[in-house]
Amino acid sequence: MAGNLLAGRRITDRFRPDRSAFSVYSEGFSSPFHPKAFMPALITPSPTVLRCDLEYEVMTPSHFIFHIQCAYSPDQYVVRESLVLTPSLALQPSWDPVSGNRIFRCNVQPGTLQVRYDATVQISRATAVGGDHESDVAQIPDHVLPYLMPSRFCPSDTMSQETQRLFGQVPRGRQRVEYICQWIRDNIAYQIGTSHPTTTALDAYNQQAGVCRDFAHLTITFCRALNIPARLVGGYCHFEEPPQDFHAVVEVWLGDRWIMFDPTLLALPGNIVRVATGLDAKNTAFATMYGSMMMTHMHIQVSHEGVAALDNPDPIQATVRRFGT
């Protein structure tokens, strides 16, 4: 749904005096979902505070599509947020009311582009208790059916026979999904640098290595091959070891709801700040660019204790470090 996704809320659009940066500040009820709609016991005691800093050197006139804003989703409430681009650029935002995904687009001329996104989010994700059986295909709701189909990075049709061999005899339900996640941890090495943007679940399976994206794709593929709907969730969380980065986890349709799993065990599902939900990485990437550019800096800060982001964070925590730091 294109247009001004911030319409209807109290917004201040403001240029700095030197017009070098464009800021969007969303104050008050910035999300359609309010925490009072949830049972208090399900709300995390402290809000999650996050900052995402991105920097690019742009060589030719280019078009950027960013997917870094916290989703409008029933399991979290965006308390406040701000978005700053340097230099000043006209933004084209959009929001998908079904998935809650939010993107903004912009045309960028050659030079340095800096993006800073700050948000405070209250997560209210329930811990699944009971009702976690696998549904027969005939019982799966229409809006869930797309997550049963093969997709670009999750070729569940190609891997169907192998999936049945590995997991066909495992008892159905949540325990089978947990068994799949454990199998992946036991058989696929988590190694940064072993995958690239076109790596599929089948590639990760054959090379027996990957990162969170590949662990998620494999989980989704195995589940779909067993007629269990599954989808990818990309978001923010804090890692105990550097570098900080976006994180990919999985949601599986069990009973009559989506239940989140992290096959890497790097994060608790209750700590994931949802940014993107989709079939696979094809429609959950944090940035898609058309033109010639190079990322020169990426630094993500996340505090699940509500601690404010630092203006001069430790560069060792950066995903992409500036030259010389």
C-alpha positions in Angstrom: 0.0 0.0 0.0 1.8 3.1 -1.3 1.6 6.6 0.1 2.2 8.3 3.4 2.3 5.4 5.9 2.6 7.9 8.7 -0.7 9.7 7.9 -3.1 9.9 10.8 -0.4 10.0 13.5 1.3 13.1 15.0 4.4 13.5 12.9 7.1 16.1 12.6 8.9 16.3 9.3 11.9 18.5 9.8 14.9 19.7 7.9 18.1 20.7 9.6 19.1 24.3 8.9 21.8 23.3 6.5 19.2 21.0 4.8 21.8 18.2 4.9 19.6 15.6 6.4 15.9 14.6 6.3 14.3 13.4 9.5 10.9 11.7 10.2 9.9 11.6 13.8 7.0 9.5 14.9 5.7 10.4 18.3 3.1 8.8 20.5 1.1 6.0 19.0 3.3 5.2 16.0 1.9 1.7 15.6 -1.6 0.5 14.9 -1.1 -2.0 17.7 -1.2 -0.9 21.3 0.1 -3.0 24.2 -3.2 -2.7 26.0 -4.5 -5.2 23.5 -2.2 -7.9 25.1 -2.2 -9.6 28.4 0.4 -7.8 30.6 2.1 -11.1 31.5 3.1 -11.5 27.8 4.8 -8.1 27.5 8.6 -8.0 28.0 9.5 -6.0 31.1 11.8 -3.5 29.3 11.4 -2.1 25.8 14.0 -2.9 23.2 16.0 0.1 22.0 17.8 -0.2 18.7 19.8 1.8 16.2 20.7 0.9 12.6 23.5 3.0 10.9 24.2 2.4 7.2 26.6 4.2 4.9 27.1 3.8 1.2 29.4 5.3 -1.4 27.2 5.8 -4.5 29.0 5.9 -7.8 26.1 6.3 -10.3 22.5 7.6 -9.9 20.9 4.8 -8.1 17.6 3.7 -6.5 17.5 2.2 -3.0 14.7 0.2 -1.4 15.2 -0.1 2.4 13.5 -2.5 4.7 14.9 -1.6 8.1 11.9 -0.1 9.9 10.2 -2.2 12.7 7.1 -3.9 11.4 3.6 -3.0 12.4 2.7 -6.3 13.9 0.3 -7.6 16.7 3.3 -9.1 18.6 5.1 -5.7 19.0 4.4 -2.1 19.6 6.6 0.7 18.1 6.7 3.2 21.0 8.8 5.8 19.1 11.1 5.9 16.1 13.1 8.3 13.9 14.6 8.0 10.5 17.4 10.3 9.3 19.0 10.4 5.8 22.0 12.4 4.9 21.9 14.2 2.4 18.3 15.3 2.2 16.2 13.0 0.0 12.6 12.6 -1.0 11.3 9.4 0.4 8.5 7.1 -0.9 7.3 5.0 2.0 4.8 2.1 1.9 3.2 -0.3 4.3 1.7 -3.7 3.7 -1.2 -4.0 6.1 -1.2 -7.8 5.8 2.4 -8.6 6.7 3.1 -5.4 8.6 6.2 -4.9 6.4 7.3 -1.3 5.9 9.7 0.0 3.2 10.9 3.3 1.9 12.4 4.1 -1.4 14.6 6.9 -2.6 16.7 8.1 -5.6 20.3 8.8 -4.7 22.9 10.8 -6.6 26.6 10.0 -6.6 28.3 10.7 -3.2 28.0 9.4 0.3 24.6 8.3 1.7 24.1 7.9 5.4 21.0 6.3 7.0 20.2 6.2 10.7 17.1 4.5 12.1 16.3 4.6 15.8 13.4 2.8 17.4 12.0 1.8 20.8 9.8 -1.3 20.7 7.7 -3.1 23.2 7.7 -6.8 22.3 4.6 -8.8 23.4 5.1 -12.2 21.9 3.3 -15.0 23.7 5.1 -18.2 24.6 3.3 -21.0 22.8 1.6 -23.4 25.2 -0.4 -26.3 23.8 -2.3 -26.4 20.5 0.9 -27.0 18.6 -0.2 -29.9 16.4 0.3 -30.0 12.6 -2.7 -29.1 10.6 -4.0 -31.3 7.7 -3.6 -29.4 4.4 -7.4 -29.2 4.1 -7.5 -27.3 7.4 -4.9 -24.7 6.6 -6.4 -21.2 6.1 -6.2 -19.6 2.7 -4.0 -16.8 3.9 -1.4 -19.4 5.1 -1.3 -21.5 2.0 1.4 -19.5 0.2 3.8 -20.5 3.0 3.3 -24.1 2.0 4.7 -23.7 -1.5 8.3 -23.8 -2.8 10.0 -20.5 -3.2 13.1 -18.9 -4.6 15.5 -19.9 -1.7 13.4 -22.8 -0.3 13.0 -25.5 -2.9 10.8 -27.8 -0.8 9.7 -29.7 -3.9 13.3 -30.5 -4.9 14.2 -31.6 -1.3 11.0 -33.5 -0.6 12.4 -37.0 -0.9 15.4 -36.3 1.3 13.1 -34.5 3.8 10.9 -37.6 4.1 13.9 -39.8 4.6 15.2 -37.6 7.4 12.1 -36.5 9.2 9.1 -38.5 7.8 9.0 -40.9 10.8 9.5 -38.2 13.5 6.3 -37.7 15.6 4.2 -34.8 14.2 3.8 -31.4 15.8 6.1 -29.0 17.6 8.5 -31.8 18.5 9.1 -32.5 14.8 9.9 -28.8 14.2 12.3 -28.8 17.2 13.8 -32.0 15.9 14.4 -30.4 12.5 16.1 -27.4 14.2 18.3 -29.6 16.2 19.3 -31.7 13.2 20.3 -28.5 11.4 22.5 -27.4 14.3 24.1 -30.9 14.5 24.8 -31.1 10.8 25.2 -27.6 9.4 28.2 -25.6 10.6 27.4 -21.9 11.4 30.2 -20.2 9.5 30.2 -16.5 8.5 31.4 -16.1 4.9 30.2 -19.5 3.7 27.1 -18.1 1.9 26.2 -15.4 -0.6 23.0 -13.6 -1.7 22.0 -16.4 -4.1 22.7 -19.4 -1.7 19.6 -21.6 -1.5 18.6 -24.1 1.2 19.8 -26.9 -1.1 23.2 -25.2 -1.5 23.5 -24.9 2.3 22.5 -28.5 2.7 25.1 -29.7 0.2 27.9 -27.5 1.5 26.9 -28.3 5.2 27.6 -24.7 6.2 25.8 -21.4 6.4 24.6 -18.4 8.5 21.3 -17.6 10.1 19.6 -17.0 6.7 20.6 -20.5 5.6 19.6 -22.1 8.8 16.2 -20.4 8.4 15.8 -21.4 4.8 16.6 -25.0 5.6 14.1 -25.1 8.4 11.4 -23.6 6.1 12.2 -26.0 3.3 12.1 -29.1 5.5 8.8 -27.9 7.1 7.1 -27.2 3.8 8.2 -30.5 2.4 6.4 -32.1 5.3 3.3 -30.0 4.5 3.9 -27.6 7.5 3.6 -23.9 6.5 6.7 -21.9 7.4 8.0 -18.4 6.7 11.1 -16.3 7.3 11.2 -13.4 9.8 14.0 -10.9 9.6 14.7 -8.6 12.5 16.8 -7.1 15.1 18.3 -8.7 18.3 21.4 -8.4 20.4 24.2 -11.0 19.9 26.5 -11.8 22.8 29.5 -11.9 20.4 30.3 -9.4 17.7 29.6 -8.4 15.0 26.0 -7.2 15.5 23.8 -7.8 12.4 20.3 -8.4 11.2 18.9 -11.9 12.2 16.8 -14.4 10.4 14.5 -16.8 12.2 11.5 -18.9 11.3 7.7 -18.9 12.0 5.9 -22.2 11.7 2.1 -22.7 11.5 1.1 -25.1 14.2 -2.4 -25.5 15.6 -4.0 -22.2 14.6 -1.1 -19.8 14.9 2.4 -18.9 14.0 5.1 -20.0 16.4 8.6 -18.6 16.2 11.8 -20.7 16.2 15.5 -19.8 16.0 17.3 -22.8 14.5 20.7 -21.1 15.4 19.8 -20.6 19.1 21.6 -17.3 18.8 18.5 -15.4 20.1 15.4 -16.0 22.1 12.3 -15.7 20.0 10.8 -13.3 22.6 13.7 -10.9 21.9 13.3 -10.6 18.1 12.2 -7.2 16.9 10.2 -8.1 13.7 11.2 -6.1 10.6 10.2 -8.3 7.7 8.0 -11.3 7.2 8.0 -13.3 3.9 8.4 -16.5 1.9 12.2 -16.3 2.2 15.1 -13.8 1.8 13.8 -12.7 -1.6 11.2 -10.4 0.0 12.8 -9.8 3.4 16.1 -8.3 2.4 17.0 -5.1 4.4 18.2 -3.3 1.3 17.8 -3.7 -2.4 19.8 -1.4 -4.7 19.7 -0.6 -8.4 22.8 1.1 -9.7 26.5 1.2 -8.7 27.4 1.6 -5.0 29.4 0.0 -2.2 28.5 -0.3 1.5 31.2 1.3 3.6 29.7 1.1 7.1 27.0 -0.9 8.9 26.5 -0.8 12.6 23.5 -2.1 14.6 23.0 -1.5 18.3 20.3 -3.4 20.2 19.5 -3.3 23.9 16.8 -5.5 25.3 17.2 -3.6 28.7 16.1 -0.3 27.2 19.6 1.2 27.2 20.0 4.1 24.7 22.3 3.6 21.7 25.7 5.1 21.7 26.8 7.9 19.3 30.4 6.4 19.3 30.0 2.7 19.7 32.8 0.1 19.7 33.8 -0.4 16.0 34.5 -4.1 16.7 30.7 -4.5 16.9 30.1 -3.2 13.4 29.0 -5.6 10.7 30.8 -3.5 8.1 33.6 -1.4 9.4 34.9 1.9 7.9 38.4 1.7 6.5 41.0 2.2 9.2 38.7 1.4 12.2 
